[in-house]
Amino acid sequence: MQHHTAIKITFLGTGTSSGVPLIGCNCAQCTSVNKKDKRLRTSIKIESSTTTIVIDTTPDFRYQMLRTKTIKLDACVFTHPHKDHLGGLDDVRAYNFFSNQPMPLYANSFTAEAIKKELYYAFSDKQYPGVPKLQLHEFGEECFTIGDITLMPIKVWHLNMPVVGFRIGDFTYITDANRIENQELEKIKGSKILVLNALRRQPHISHFTLQEAIDLSIQLKIPEVYFTHISHQLGLHDEVNDELPSHIQLAYDGLMLKI
């Protein structure tokens, strides 16, 4: 896949649906003073020289934009309609206010329907003043381009829910998966950087475990791998990192990569 646009990736959040710390929990991870053990809900920002997009608008979206000083946002791209990946979408109205433009949203038809239901008031004929202005674009299996960033959709499975991963040049991002079919694995091969979900050590109905994520990363022969969508059950960031193969690390909030 030819792609010459240099991009910067910022991890806006690397936590599972409840975030870390978990409300009311006193475990070692939730009480850790290491800032790498504090994880907002999973999302990334991708920047080229001209274009800025985010993949998923989590319930922490507003704070993620503020703490990364994201003044300009050209589009939001969605992996699937679960609340921890969609719940902050209303807050894009701040960008509407300054740009006087609707926010372009990119989703597959399944997620687009959920967005219309979730933010019904933004799509109704009679709109209350101040609702977010949204411009919905549906994508299928083909590559699509936002500004100078081209995204190749990769279909993965979150138990029985289809979730979209993305390959952008030599970078592949996959969250919320526990199964990837062989034809989709082929789309990942040759990436220089892979981001993959690794929820915890114990088996889970719809997420890769730590060992499953390690095994898949090694099978795909990707030289640089980062795990995300991490729960408080996985363990302390530094301790888990110490046991991982040298080319695999846990991602953390605020981590930046260039490719």
SULPERA-V654364 format. One line per field, one symbol per residue. ss: DSSP state (~ for helix, > for strand, _ for the rest). psi: psi as a letter, one per 40 degrees, with the letter a starting at -180 (. if undefined). burial: 1 if it has 16 or more other ideal C-beta (glycine too) atoms within 10 Angstrom, else 0. A space follows every 50 residues. Layout:
# SULPERA-V654364
ss: ???
psi: ???
burial: ???
This chain:
# SULPERA-V654364
ss: _______>>>>>>_>____>______________~~~_>_>_>>>>>___ _>>>>_____~~~~~~~_______>>>_____~~~~__~~~~~~~~~~~_ __>>>>>_~~~~~~~~~~_~~~~__________>>>>>_____>>>__>> >>>>>>>>__>>>>>>>>__>>>>____>__~~~~~~~____>>>>>___ _________~~~~~~~~~~~___>>>>>_>______~~~~~~~____>>> _____>>>_
psi: hhhehhihhhhdieiadeihihhehfidddeiehdeehhiihiihhhade hhiihigieeddddddeefgdhhdihiidieideeeeeddeeddddddef iihhhhiiddddddddddfddeeidhhiheiihihhhhibeiiihhbfhh hhihhihgbehhihiihhbehhhhigiehhidddddddieidhhhiigda diiideiiiddddddddddefhdhhhiafhieedihddddddeiidehih iihehhih.
burial: 00101010111111111011110000001101000111111111111100 11111111111001100101001111111111011111111100110000 00111111001101100110010000000001110100100001010011 11111111000011111111111111110100010011001011111111 00010111110111011001010111111111111110010001000111 111110101
